[in-house]
């Protein structure tokens, strides 16, 4: 018995957080998720898996781009040709508003309906597998869906739960909040979870966990991305992570005292040998005031973008300046005044007041109303303060 | 800062004049017009530079003698003595020299700013330099302003950071306007983003919906399929019909043949026919070898009888002939014996009697000799005829000779009778009578013999007819044949007849078989059979053709063909109708296929068209751009805000201190009439000694001014540690009563110290250590 557990494909979702890109990179980005899915299908066919489960968020929106849909259909058709059934539950991103509008999938694809439903499949080794799951038909599900799942029947050799959601107390989450204990009580052999983009194991045996997204789509989704190849070992189902994402988000640190004229070349040299394409968030540790200034003013990034070549296996999309003295005291007044006020300054209200209220773009708002963004802003302000402190004289603007 | 000395080159009424000042409280007193305000202004302008604009409202203190403008000032900061010189009002030449080192600063203003700290002209005016008029500001003063001043003044380096904060704010606001119409970087970026989103939305909206396309494609495919089915059906029908049309003659022919075949009834039993033919051939063969004889059995029997008769007759005849021969021989012998030429007749009794009876016999014999000869001759003729097979001729000649013989004998008799009557016969005449008599017996015998011969002849003659009859009866066997021959022939005939009999039996059998076969075959004879055979061959040919036709008709709906064959042959219109329908279907199908192709092209395009994705990426990038710019904006704004708040926080506890200090001063100045100063967000309030809280505008003018002074002094006291700017007070206490003025002076004296220089310009006579009196003379 062998199957693939994947989820959060987010097909059609662009790569976020890249303020400067080249056309060749754009092409590469657009193909990335498709490539990841294609690789998954390749693997499924090569490994002759018994079936594939996709735990939601195949698409990024309820109205995905036709090409994304057609691409998925094409890939699923390849699985159909190989007689590999696919079980799909839709998630909070691609929740089904209208079943009529769901693209025409090949016959090997079983879509879970709104209510928890169990399907049975026979493996090549004639094992009977029950697969239970559901689909989102609205953006948010505030109830625990685990209760709706049947308890594993003795007639089934294996029982697999497909669940798109996150752990949490009922009433506190919008994504079918569940608790582990309830899942455990179903006596399933495997819970294929979706929704969380970071690979995460909630329970080792029997496995309950997230395979993570198949392709990182923004800087928060760092590291290798892919799917779980799940194989039976005795009476256990054991997942093995298989990376397929052709583009990886990474954070890299480079320490250099090169000046502005040579730093780009030097740093690029550091990333010359890459197997898979990397999107790099660069922490440049330098004391060179010109370099620091160029970082702060986005000039260095522009230089990197300009220097990028189609043959590169990396792309530096942001640069943070980092001085070697990491913990400079904040200036002018006692540290306690800074820390006393930080909570009042870095608030959403403050952002709104300062002009965010003028912003209507949802993505931008989402970004800035995010606690992490406030945290990042805080760090950036500190860095800027430090930079001001150490280099009053090199302020460029 | 301690301003130790000023030298005025030319400023207002002063000309080449030097003043020395003490540290602490420096009272400058003088009557009106003595130059208190001018000196005050000079000090101020030395610190912050001469006023640049010359207008009616601004007194620029041009020297009254139109001489050189400006002067110099010596001051001490952090125990460093500096000499500042400013000459010329409009194009002021400023020099700043560190007296100790003699170093002249390249940028005196910058150095001055550094020495002055975060205090600029306005701030200085707001806090450190005031006159009675300035005290009126108390009515519009807000606690926040104080906070702002405090923040600026109470924290070393704060001004720098405030500048940073302000710069960041400035940078930020330069990037992001607060109005929607602002054409700043971020506004632009946001507008771009919105536009790109709009475009994306438009494109998405314009993008054909996949599910609809797919549904339509499916629908079209189904429709095409159904059309194709219909088409195939029709085509099939048409093909069928065409085939039918094509087959129709075949069918008709087939039917015709079938009918023909049917009409021929039972097919010829070829085995029987062959057998019949074989039998018939046998018959024919039999006929070839058939022994045919017309001779009937009866004939044969009668012939046999006749032959037996003939044989008997011939035997008889032979016997007779032999008897005749014997008789002739006996006659001859008698003739020879009696040398007679002829046998004399027997003697009549008379002659006998004459002679003794000898002559009569003779006569008789002569009488019969003609007949015997005739018989002999005729017999010979017959024999000869028989021998030469001319039986009939023979018989005729024989009859003639017999007839001649009979006629001769009659003549003889008559003669004999005549002779006897006359005389004895001649033959007797030479003979003795004895002999005659002796001869008479011979003659008698011969006569008897002759007579018997005659009888024989007669018999023979009688037999002859019988014989002729017999022979005639046997003639069919051959004429004039011997009995043996006849017998042989008859035997042959008999054999023949036997064979014929057998053959006929066989033939009859065959004939019967044939007849039976014929009957069975339903024919009468060979010709008919042949006819039938020919017919059958024809039928067979037809059958073969029918089979071939049937082969062609295989799979065809025969009922339909029959139906069609039944109706007239004008299928063409129906065909055309169908063709029209088919054409219509084809047209529709083409149309649908075209649509389908279009949809497929659309789908294909959708599959390969990544403009939407590209645009999405563009939007995402723009979002990133906006985020990044906005982040920078917020970093600036927040940084600025944070700096301000941190500084505020740092001075936050100072404001209450300040107010407490100011309260103390106010209490002092009002002789405990007012106790404390309170603040709300926007207003300052004072608590009177009766506990009543009064707003600033509820105070008397004097008290309000005292409150202001109290605040300023408290402020100055508060920031003394960090700022050591001289305090310039110009006749500010004119509204104070004498007691309060004294208290004020005491307070100033207390406040002044080595750290704080206070200039108090007053027109009133003032007691004190350091009083500089300005007079007109000076």
Interface residues (C-beta under 8 A of the other chain):
Chain A: X12 X13 X14 X15 X16 X17 X18 X19 X20 X21 X26 X29 X30 X63 X65 X66 X67 X68 X69 X70 X71 X74 X100 X101 X102 X103 X104 X298 X318 X330 X331 X332 X333 X334 X337 X338 X340 X341 X342 X344 X345 X346 X350 X351 X354 X355 X356 X358 X359 X360 X361 X363 X364 X367 X368 X373 X376 X377 X378 X380 X381 X384 X385 X388 X392 X395 X397
Chain B: X155 X156 X157 X158 X160 X161 X164 X167 X168 X171 X172 X176 X178 X180 X186 X190 X193 X194 X197 X204 X207 X208 X209 X210 X211 X213 X214 X215 X218 X603 X606 X607 X608 X609 X610 X612 X613 X614 X616 X617 X618 X619 X620 X621 X623 X624 X625 X626 X627 X628 X630 X631 X632 X633 X634 X635 X636 X637 X638 X639 X641 X642 X643 X645 X646 X647 X648 X649 X650
